[in-house]
């Protein structure tokens, strides 16, 4: 999703598939304010992905505590769940079905990571 938002920020002609299908576009390219919003979304989604990956032990957490990673992963799961509801309400079928499925699945995967409780050690609890 971060790469998709980055592509939209860069001018990819898929602007009708985001922001509830209500964003201002020209030939599918988002208007400048929405492109800025997509750039911000790309950064936020990248940070969210790193947080979940660090909690799962897939990337080094640096000096970030386990508690912070757990709370961050909970926040990401919640944000993605709310985003799924918003996607489901979209007027655009691609946003509703495809992006809604991606955010819903991503939220569920965050919950799986939380349940697994791998923490920030960089090692799986199943090793």
C-alpha positions in Angstrom: 0.0 0.0 0.0 2.9 2.4 0.7 4.2 1.8 -2.8 0.8 2.4 -4.3 0.4 5.7 -2.4 3.9 6.7 -3.5 3.0 5.9 -7.1 -0.1 8.1 -6.8 2.0 10.9 -5.3 4.3 10.6 -8.3 1.4 11.0 -10.7 0.2 7.4 -11.5 -3.2 7.6 -13.1 -5.1 5.7 -10.5 -6.5 8.6 -8.5 -10.1 7.4 -8.9 -9.3 4.4 -6.8 -8.5 6.3 -3.6 -10.1 8.8 -1.2 -13.5 7.3 -1.6 -13.5 7.9 -5.4 -14.1 11.6 -4.6 -10.6 13.0 -5.1 -10.0 15.7 -7.7 -8.2 14.1 -10.7 -7.2 15.0 -14.3 -7.0 11.9 -16.5 -6.8 9.8 -13.3 -3.9 11.8 -11.8 -4.5 13.2 -8.4 -4.6 17.0 -8.0 -1.6 18.5 -6.1 -3.2 18.5 -2.6 -4.2 14.9 -2.9 -0.7 14.0 -4.2 0.8 15.6 -1.1 -1.7 13.6 1.0 -0.6 10.4 -0.8 3.0 11.2 -0.2 2.3 11.5 3.5 0.3 8.3 3.4 3.3 6.5 1.8 5.6 7.6 4.6 3.1 6.7 7.3 2.4 3.3 5.7 6.1 2.6 5.4 6.6 3.4 9.1 3.6 1.2 9.9 5.1 -1.7 7.9 8.5 -1.3 9.7 6.8 -1.2 13.1 5.0 -4.5 12.4 8.1 -6.1 10.9 10.2 -5.1 13.9 7.5 -6.5 16.3 7.6 -9.7 14.3 11.4 -9.8 14.6 11.9 -9.5 10.8 13.9 -6.3 11.1 16.1 -4.9 13.9 14.1 -2.8 16.2 17.0 -0.5 17.2 16.4 1.1 20.6 12.6 0.8 20.3 11.1 -1.1 23.2 8.9 -4.2 22.9 6.1 -2.3 24.5 6.3 0.5 22.0 6.4 -2.0 19.1 3.4 -3.8 20.5 1.4 -0.6 21.0 2.4 0.5 17.5 1.4 -2.8 16.0 -2.0 -2.5 17.8 -2.4 1.0 16.4 -1.6 -0.2 12.9 -4.1 -3.0 13.1 -6.8 -0.6 14.3 -6.0 2.0 11.6 -6.1 -0.7 8.9 -9.4 -2.0 10.3 -11.0 1.5 10.2 -9.5 2.0 6.7 -11.1 -1.2 5.6 -14.5 0.1 6.6 -13.8 3.3 4.7 -12.7 1.4 1.7 -15.9 -0.7 1.8 -17.9 2.5 1.7 -16.1 3.8 -1.4 -18.0 4.5 -4.6 -15.1 3.0 -6.6 -15.4 -0.8 -7.0 -11.6 -1.2 -7.1 -11.1 0.6 -3.9 -14.1 -1.1 -2.3 -13.1 -4.7 -3.2 -9.4 -4.8 -3.9 -8.0 -2.2 -1.6 -10.6 -3.1 1.1 -9.4 -6.7 0.9 -5.8 -5.7 1.1 -6.3 -3.5 4.2 -8.6 -6.0 5.8 -6.1 -8.8 5.3 -3.3 -6.6 6.5 -5.2 -5.8 9.7 -5.7 -9.5 10.3 -2.0 -10.2 9.7 -1.2 -7.5 12.3 -3.3 -9.4 14.8 -1.5 -12.6 14.0 1.8 -10.9 14.6 0.5 -9.6 17.9 -0.8 -13.1 18.9 2.5 -14.7 18.0 4.3 -12.3 20.3 7.7 -12.6 18.7 8.7 -9.3 20.2 11.7 -7.2 19.2 14.5 -9.7 19.8 14.9 -10.3 16.1 14.3 -14.0 16.6 11.1 -16.0 16.1 9.6 -17.7 19.1 9.3 -20.7 16.9 13.1 -21.0 16.3 
